[in-house]
Amino acid sequence: MSKWNAIAQQATPLLTALQHYVTRSTAAFHTPGHQRGRGVDPALRVLLGDRVFLADLPELPELDNLFAPSGVIQQAQDLAAQVFGGEKTWFLTNGSTSGVVAAILATCNPGEKIILPRNVHQSAISGLILSGAIPVFVNPEYDADLDIPHSVPPAEIAQALAHHPDTKAVLIVSPTYYGVCGDIAAIAQIAHQHGIPLLVDEAHGAHFGFHPELPISALQAGADLAVQSTHKTLSALTQAAMLHVQGQRIERDRLTKALALVQSTSPNYLLLASLDAARHQLATQGKELMAKTLKLANEARSRIAQIPGLTVLSPHKAGTPGFFNLDLTRLTVTVSSLGITGFTADELLNQHLGVVAELPTLQHLTFIISLGNAEADIEQLVRGLEWLAGGSWEVRGEESKRDEEDGNDRENLQTSNFKLQNAPTPQFPFSSLLPLHPPTPPPLHPPHLPYPPSPIPLSSPREAFFAQTEVITAEQAIGCVSAELICPYPPGVPVLIPGEVITAEAIAYLRRVLIAGSIISGCADPTLETLSVVK
């Protein structure tokens, strides 16, 4: 990161102001209703203690105002901008979701185009619905060996811009949930040659740039805007995030207004103070903390790679299309050769050994090594995976039934009797927004289940969201236009987006991952027996 004033970074203006106010004796007649903990349910007090309620305060004069900062919040944001390399930083209490939505609102008017990858987070689709922007999807590079999507190669962005020169912004995800980074510098150069900003969903990369073994940050690579979930890989409280901008391609007043639209007007000061503290910690100890974290992660990677039957996503793939770099603190372990899904492996490790992964998928488990982990955690993780690979366990009950259903579902998917009947013919402009090079996934073989092909868009996400809808069976819905944003969560990558034609492949994929143990968000019917479609 750029150099900052080390003396100034010793300060914690917001955290200190909150600490001072907590010591005051006041007769409070303002929100929140628990009045510094005196009114809370005793059971909650037993869980959380007293001090958390003392610090749960509203926008008091001494504590500044998030939406019109001029005091300690502004000072804290300015210090964060120095550390994270932005010209201006906004604190977010509604997570990176609010930052991604606001970024789209700030750069796109209704009917204007934005280029984004198909494996974008669902928050970006929410941004499309709210803004009325039209998505131009580009496909990420598909890794057939691992059965996961990586990042979008710069050439795909360049070709999309050549076909859609009226595009107003480019949005990419880097790193992915698996820690894979795109070539942000090259993509930024392409976007800037067309006079448009590059927005980066860097939710999983708040720690980037603070150690030479880590990837550089999106801002360091030339992005105009980066959204970071400070709580995901640093020490802020859950839901606390930051948005950083640099350069003149982002209209900052409009971005401020957009954030006011999508954030609570009652921001949580515990979250805000945790952002100030996380910045201070990184500014004063960042390199040392990241060195410790990387040491643990490298040890874990080396030991796990020696376990028979398991493979770990390797940085040796760096330099291949869509795989510019890898976050070494992110461990993606393939478990499919053990004959079980990642979901079952996750349950076994959690229930029997207390090892909890960040992300289970059909074939993998992804683990995050962060500054709060210790040597004992790594030992428990490695021993747990050794136990799992050793096969000294037996899947019983619902787990066994589910894996049996997994196999049946794979057969059903291969011989699906779903028929795409009476599918409407797509009309310009939305048919022109299909990915330029639809991926060709490898032949299906257990337990592989590639992402389904990108559906045909027949309307904008906003038009479909606000259209009249009806609920019909999933089989009847094939060929109809989706009114729902449906995605397995995590990682929150949409399979169906409002405005897209529902396909047999999409339904089969969603049912498969549902049976395997994933949570499907966005659908009114969690069983996927019925779907909401546009009339």
C-alpha positions in Angstrom: 0.0 0.0 0.0 1.0 3.6 -0.3 2.9 5.2 2.6 0.8 6.7 5.3 1.5 8.9 8.3 2.5 6.3 11.0 1.9 8.8 13.8 -1.5 9.7 12.6 -2.4 6.0 12.2 -1.9 5.5 15.9 -5.2 7.3 16.5 -8.6 5.7 16.7 -10.9 8.7 16.6 -14.3 6.9 16.4 -13.3 4.0 18.8 -11.9 6.5 21.3 -15.0 8.7 21.1 -17.2 5.7 21.8 -15.0 4.6 24.7 -15.3 8.1 26.3 -19.0 8.2 25.9 -19.5 4.8 27.5 -17.9 6.2 30.7 -20.5 9.0 31.0 -23.4 8.8 33.4 -26.5 10.0 31.5 -30.2 9.9 31.8 -30.9 8.8 28.2 -34.3 9.5 26.5 -33.2 8.4 23.0 -32.9 5.2 21.0 -32.2 2.3 21.4 -34.9 1.2 23.6 -32.8 -1.0 25.9 -31.2 2.2 27.3 -27.6 1.0 27.6 -28.6 -2.5 28.5 -31.0 -1.8 31.4 -34.0 -3.0 29.4 -32.5 -6.1 27.8 -33.7 -9.6 28.4 -31.5 -11.2 31.0 -30.7 -14.2 28.8 -29.2 -11.8 26.2 -27.2 -10.1 28.9 -25.8 -13.4 30.0 -24.6 -14.1 26.5 -23.2 -10.7 25.6 -22.3 -9.1 29.0 -22.8 -5.5 29.9 -20.4 -3.4 27.9 -21.7 -4.2 24.5 -25.0 -2.5 25.4 -23.3 0.5 26.8 -21.6 1.0 23.4 -24.8 0.4 21.3 -25.6 4.0 20.7 -27.3 6.2 18.1 -25.9 9.3 16.2 -25.1 11.5 19.2 -23.3 14.8 18.7 -20.1 13.4 20.1 -20.2 10.4 17.8 -20.8 12.1 14.4 -23.3 11.1 11.7 -22.5 8.5 9.1 -24.6 10.2 6.4 -23.2 13.7 7.1 -19.8 13.1 8.7 -17.8 16.0 9.9 -16.2 14.7 13.1 -14.9 11.4 14.3 -16.4 9.3 11.6 -14.9 11.5 8.9 -11.6 11.3 10.6 -11.8 7.5 10.8 -12.7 7.3 7.2 -9.9 9.5 6.1 -7.4 7.4 8.0 -8.8 4.3 6.4 -8.4 5.8 2.9 -4.7 6.4 3.6 -4.2 2.8 4.7 -6.2 1.1 1.9 -5.0 3.3 -0.8 -8.2 5.2 -1.7 -8.7 8.9 -2.2 -11.9 8.6 -0.3 -13.4 5.9 1.9 -16.9 5.3 3.1 -17.7 3.0 6.1 -20.5 0.5 5.4 -22.7 -1.1 8.0 -24.8 -3.1 5.5 -21.9 -5.2 4.3 -20.3 -5.2 0.8 -23.8 -5.9 -0.5 -24.7 -2.2 0.0 -21.4 -1.1 -1.6 -21.9 -3.2 -4.7 -25.5 -2.0 -5.2 -24.4 1.7 -4.6 -21.6 1.3 -7.1 -24.0 0.3 -9.8 -26.5 3.0 -8.9 -23.7 5.6 -9.0 -22.4 4.6 -12.5 -25.5 3.5 -14.5 -28.8 5.1 -15.4 -31.9 3.1 -16.3 -31.4 1.4 -19.6 -27.6 1.8 -19.6 -25.3 -1.2 -20.0 -22.8 -2.6 -17.5 -20.4 -5.5 -18.2 -20.1 -8.1 -15.5 -19.2 -11.7 -15.1 -21.8 -14.5 -14.9 -20.4 -15.6 -11.5 -21.1 -12.2 -9.9 -22.5 -12.0 -6.4 -26.3 -11.7 -6.1 -25.9 -8.2 -4.7 -24.9 -7.0 -8.2 -28.2 -8.4 -9.6 -30.0 -6.4 -6.9 -28.1 -3.4 -8.1 -29.3 -4.0 -11.7 -32.9 -4.3 -10.4 -32.7 -1.0 -8.5 -30.8 0.9 -11.1 -32.6 -0.4 -14.2 -29.1 -1.1 -15.8 -28.9 -3.7 -18.5 -26.3 -6.5 -17.9 -23.9 -7.6 -20.5 -22.6 -10.9 -19.1 -19.2 -12.3 -19.9 -18.3 -15.8 -18.8 -15.5 -16.5 -16.4 -12.9 -19.0 -17.3 -14.2 -22.5 -16.4 -11.8 -24.8 -14.8 -12.8 -28.3 -15.9 -10.3 -30.0 -13.6 -11.8 -28.4 -10.5 -15.3 -27.9 -11.8 -15.3 -24.2 -10.7 -15.3 -20.9 -12.4 -12.4 -18.5 -12.0 -12.1 -14.9 -13.1 -12.8 -13.3 -16.5 -9.9 -13.0 -18.9 -9.2 -9.4 -20.1 -9.8 -10.4 -23.7 -13.4 -11.2 -22.8 -13.9 -7.8 -21.4 -12.3 -6.2 -24.5 -14.5 -8.2 -26.8 -17.6 -7.3 -24.9 -16.7 -3.6 -25.0 -16.1 -3.9 -28.8 -19.7 -5.3 -29.2 -21.2 -2.9 -26.7 -19.3 0.4 -27.0 -22.1 2.3 -25.2 -21.3 0.4 -21.9 -21.1 2.7 -18.9 -19.0 0.6 -16.4 -17.3 -2.7 -15.9 -17.8 -4.7 -12.7 -15.6 -7.8 -11.9 -15.2 -10.1 -8.9 -11.7 -10.4 -7.6 -10.8 -12.5 -5.7 -13.5 -15.2 -6.2 -14.7 -17.1 -3.2 -12.0 -19.6 -3.9 -9.3 -16.9 -3.7 -8.6 -16.6 -7.5 -7.7 -13.1 -8.7 -8.2 -11.7 -12.1 -5.8 -9.5 -14.1 -7.2 -6.3 -12.7 -4.5 -4.1 -14.1 -5.2 -5.3 -17.7 -8.9 -5.0 -17.3 -8.6 -1.5 -15.8 -6.5 -0.4 -18.7 -9.1 -1.8 -21.2 -12.0 0.0 -19.3 -10.1 3.3 -19.1 -9.3 3.2 -22.8 -13.1 3.3 -23.3 -13.4 6.1 -20.8 -15.4 4.1 -18.3 -14.7 3.0 -14.7 -13.7 -0.4 -13.4 -15.6 -1.4 -10.3 -14.3 -4.4 -8.3 -16.2 -6.5 -5.8 -13.2 -7.2 -3.6 -15.3 -8.5 -0.7 -12.8 -11.3 0.1 -9.6 -9.2 -0.4 -9.6 -6.6 2.3 -6.2 -7.9 3.4 -4.6 -7.6 0.0 -1.5 -5.5 -0.4 -0.3 -5.8 3.2 2.4 -8.4 2.5 4.5 -9.2 -0.5 3.2 -12.8 -0.7 -0.4 -11.5 -1.0 -1.9 -10.2 -4.3 -1.9 -6.4 -4.7 -5.2 -4.7 -4.0 -7.7 -3.7 -6.7 -6.9 0.0 -6.1 -3.2 -0.7 -6.5 -3.9 -2.5 -9.8 -5.8 0.6 -11.1 -9.4 0.0 -10.3 -11.6 3.1 -9.8 -13.7 1.6 -7.0 -13.3 -1.3 -4.7 -15.8 -2.8 -2.2 -14.2 -4.8 0.7 -15.8 -6.8 3.4 -13.5 -5.8 6.2 -15.2 -8.4 8.4 -14.4 -11.4 6.1 -10.6 -11.5 6.3 -9.7 -8.8 8.9 -11.0 -8.2 12.4 -14.1 -6.0 12.0 -17.4 -7.2 13.2 -19.7 -9.1 10.8 -21.5 -6.8 8.3 -18.8 -4.1 8.6 -17.3 -3.2 5.2 -15.6 -0.3 3.4 -15.9 1.3 -0.1 -12.9 3.0 -1.6 -12.6 5.2 -4.7 -9.8 6.9 -6.6 -9.6 9.0 -9.7 -12.3 11.1 -11.3 -14.4 8.5 -13.1 -16.7 8.0 -10.2 -19.1 10.8 -9.3 -18.6 10.9 -5.6 -21.7 13.0 -4.7 -23.8 10.5 -6.5 -22.1 7.6 -4.8 -22.8 9.2 -1.4 -26.5 9.6 -2.4 -26.6 6.0 -3.6 -25.2 4.7 -0.3 -27.8 6.7 1.6 -30.5 4.8 -0.4 -29.2 1.3 0.5 -27.9 1.7 4.0 -29.8 1.9 7.3 -30.3 5.4 8.7 -29.6 3.8 12.1 -26.0 2.6 11.6 -24.6 0.3 14.3 -21.8 2.1 16.2 -20.3 -1.3 17.2 -19.8 -2.0 13.5 -18.4 1.5 12.8 -16.0 1.3 15.8 -14.8 -2.1 14.7 -13.9 -0.7 11.3 -11.8 2.0 12.9 -10.1 -0.6 15.1 -9.5 -2.9 12.2 -7.8 -0.1 10.2 -5.6 0.8 13.2 -4.6 -2.8 13.6 -3.7 -3.2 10.0 -1.8 0.1 9.9 0.3 -0.6 13.0 0.7 -4.4 12.8 -0.5 -5.4 9.3 2.7 -6.9 7.8 3.5 -8.9 10.9 -0.1 -10.2 11.2 -0.2 -11.2 7.5 3.2 -12.9 7.8 1.8 -15.0 10.7 -1.3 -15.8 8.7 0.6 -16.8 5.6 2.9 -19.0 7.6 -0.1 -20.9 9.0 -1.8 -21.1 5.6 1.4 -22.3 3.8 1.9 -25.0 6.5 -1.7 -26.1 6.1 -1.5 -26.2 2.3 1.8 -28.2 2.4 0.4 -30.8 4.9 -3.0 -31.2 3.2 -1.4 -31.7 -0.2 0.3 -34.8 1.2 -2.9 -36.4 2.3 -3.9 -39.2 -0.1 -7.2 -38.6 -1.9 -7.2 -34.8 -1.4 -5.9 -32.0 -3.6 -5.5 -28.3 -2.8 -6.1 -25.5 -5.3 -2.5 -24.5 -6.2 -0.9 -21.2 -7.0 0.9 -23.0 -9.8 -2.1 -22.3 -12.0 -1.4 -18.6 -11.9 -0.8 -17.2 -15.3 -3.5 -19.3 -17.0 -6.6 -17.7 -18.4 -8.8 -16.3 -15.7 -6.2 -17.2 -13.0 -3.9 -14.2 -12.6 -3.0 -14.9 -8.9 -4.1 -16.8 -5.8 -4.8 -15.6 -2.3 -2.6 -18.1 -0.3 -4.7 -17.6 2.8 -7.6 -19.4 1.0 -7.5 -23.2 0.9 -9.8 -25.0 -1.5 -9.6 -28.7 -0.9 -11.1 -31.2 -3.4 -12.8 -34.1 -1.6 -14.7 -35.7 -4.4 -12.3 -38.6 -4.8 -13.3 -39.8 -1.4 -16.8 -40.6 -2.8 -18.6 -37.9 -1.0 -19.7 -34.4 -1.7 -18.2 -31.3 0.0 -21.5 -30.9 1.8 -21.2 -34.3 3.4 -17.6 -33.8 4.2 -18.5 -30.5 5.9 -21.0 -32.2 8.1 -18.6 -35.0 9.1 -15.9 -32.6 10.0 -18.2 -30.2 11.8 -20.1 -32.8 13.8 -17.3 -35.2 14.6 -14.2 -33.0 14.9 -15.5 -29.4 15.2 -13.8 -28.3 12.0 -16.0 -25.8 10.2 -15.3 -24.8 6.6 -16.2 -21.4 5.1 -17.7 -22.9 1.9 -18.8 -26.4 1.1 -19.7 -27.2 -2.6 -20.4 -30.4 -4.5 -16.7 -31.3 -4.8 -14.8 -29.0 -2.5 -14.3 -27.4 0.9 -12.9 -23.9 1.2 -11.2 -22.8 4.3 -10.1 -19.2 5.2 -7.0 -18.8 7.3 -7.1 -15.3 8.8 -5.3 -13.3 11.4 -7.4 -14.8 14.2 -6.2 -18.4 13.6 -3.5 -20.1 15.6 -1.2 -23.2 15.2 -3.7 -25.3 17.1 -6.4 -24.5 14.5 -4.1 -25.7 11.7 -3.4 -28.9 13.6 -7.1 -29.6 14.1 -7.8 -28.9 10.4 -5.1 -31.2 9.1 -5.9 -34.0 11.6 -9.6 -33.6 10.6 -8.8 -34.0 6.9 -6.5 -36.9 7.6 -9.4 -38.6 9.4 -11.8 -37.8 6.6 -9.4 -39.2 3.9 -8.7 -42.3 6.1 -12.3 -43.3 5.7 -12.7 -44.3 9.4 -16.3 -42.9 9.4 -19.6 -44.1 8.2 -22.3 -41.9 6.7 -25.6 -42.7 8.3 -29.2 -41.6 8.3 -30.0 -38.5 6.4 -26.5 -38.1 5.1 -26.5 -41.6 3.6 -29.9 -41.1 2.1 -28.9 -37.7 0.6 -25.8 -39.2 -1.0 -27.9 -41.9 -2.5 -30.3 -39.3 -3.8 -27.3 -37.4 -5.2 -26.4 -40.4 -7.4 -30.0 -40.8 -8.5 -30.2 -37.1 -9.3 -27.1 -37.3 -11.4 -28.7 -40.0 -13.4 -31.9 -38.1 -13.7 -29.9 -35.0 -14.9 -28.2 -37.0 -17.6 -31.4 -38.5 -18.8 -33.7 -35.6 -18.0 -37.1 -35.7 -19.5 -37.5 -32.0 -19.1 -38.3 -30.4 -22.5 -37.8 -26.8 -23.5 -41.1 -26.3 -25.2 -42.6 -23.1 -26.5 -39.6 -21.1 -25.5 -40.0 -17.5 -26.7 -37.7 -16.2 -29.3 -35.4 -13.6 -27.8 -35.6 -10.1 -29.2 -33.1 -7.3 -29.4 -31.6 -5.8 -27.3 -31.6 -8.5 -24.7 -30.6 -11.4 -27.0 -27.5 -9.4 -27.9 -26.4 -9.5 -24.2 -25.7 -13.2 -24.1 -22.1 -14.1 -23.3 -20.1 -14.0 -26.5 -18.5 -17.4 -25.9 -20.9 -19.7 -23.9 -18.8 -22.2 -22.0 -18.6 -25.8 -23.1 -18.5 -27.8 -19.9 -16.9 -31.3 -19.8 -19.2 -34.4 -20.0 -21.1 -34.9 -16.7 -19.6 -37.6 -14.5 -20.2 -38.0 -10.8 -19.7 -36.0 -8.7 -19.1 -33.2 -11.3 -22.0 -31.0 -12.1 -20.9 -28.0 -14.2 -22.8 -24.7 -13.9 -25.6 -24.7 -16.4 -25.3 -22.6 -19.6 -26.3 -19.0 -19.3 -30.0 -18.6 -19.9 -31.4 -16.3 -22.5 -32.4 -12.8 -21.3 -35.8 -11.6 -22.5 -36.1 -8.5 -20.4 -34.1 -6.5 -18.0 -33.9 -7.7 -14.4 -35.8 -4.6 -13.3 -38.7 -5.2 -15.8 -39.0 -8.8 -14.7 -38.9 -8.0 -11.0 -41.8 -5.5 -11.3 -43.8 -7.4 -13.8 -47.0 -9.3 -12.9 -46.1 -12.9 -11.9 -47.6 -16.3 -11.3 -46.5 -19.4 -9.5 -46.4 -22.6 -11.6 -44.7 -26.0 -11.3 -41.0 -26.1 -12.1 -41.7 -28.3 -15.1 -44.3 -25.9 -16.4 -41.8 -23.0 -15.8 -39.3 -24.3 -18.4 -39.4 -21.8 -21.3 -41.0 -19.1 -19.1 -39.3 -15.9 -17.9 -38.0 -16.1 -14.3 -39.3 -13.5 -11.8 -36.9 -14.7 -9.1 -33.2 -14.3 -8.3 -32.3 -17.9 -7.4 -28.8 -18.9 -6.3 -27.1 -21.5 -4.1 -25.7 -19.7 -1.0 -22.9 -19.5 -0.3 -21.3 -18.4 -2.6 -24.4 -16.5 -3.7 -23.7 -16.8 -7.5 -27.0 -16.6 -9.4 -28.2 -19.5 -11.5 -31.5 -17.8 -12.5 -31.9 -14.0 -12.8 -35.2 -12.1 -13.2 -35.8 -11.7 -16.9 -34.1 -14.9 -18.0 -35.7 -17.9 -19.7 -35.9 -20.8 -17.2 -34.1 -23.9 -18.6 -34.2 -27.6 -17.8 -30.5 -27.4 -17.1 -30.9 -24.6 -14.5 -33.7 -26.5 -12.7 -31.8 -29.7 -12.7 -28.7 -28.0 -11.3 -30.5 -26.3 -8.6 -32.3 -29.4 -7.5 -29.0 -31.3 -7.5 -27.2 -28.9 -5.3 -30.3 -28.6 -3.0 -30.3 -32.4 -2.6 -26.6 -32.4 -1.9 -27.1 -30.0 1.0 -26.8 -26.4 -0.4 -29.2 -23.6 0.7 -31.1 -22.1 -2.2 -31.9 -18.4 -1.7 -34.2 -16.1 -3.5 -37.0 -18.6 -4.4 -40.4 -18.4 -2.7 -40.6 -22.2 -2.7 -37.5 -23.6 -1.0 -38.3 -27.1 -2.3 -38.1 -25.9 -6.0 -41.3 -27.7 -6.8 -42.7 -24.4 -8.0 -41.2 -21.2 -9.4 -42.5 -17.6 -9.8 -42.5 -16.6 -13.5 -43.5 -13.5 -15.4 -47.1 -13.7 -16.8 
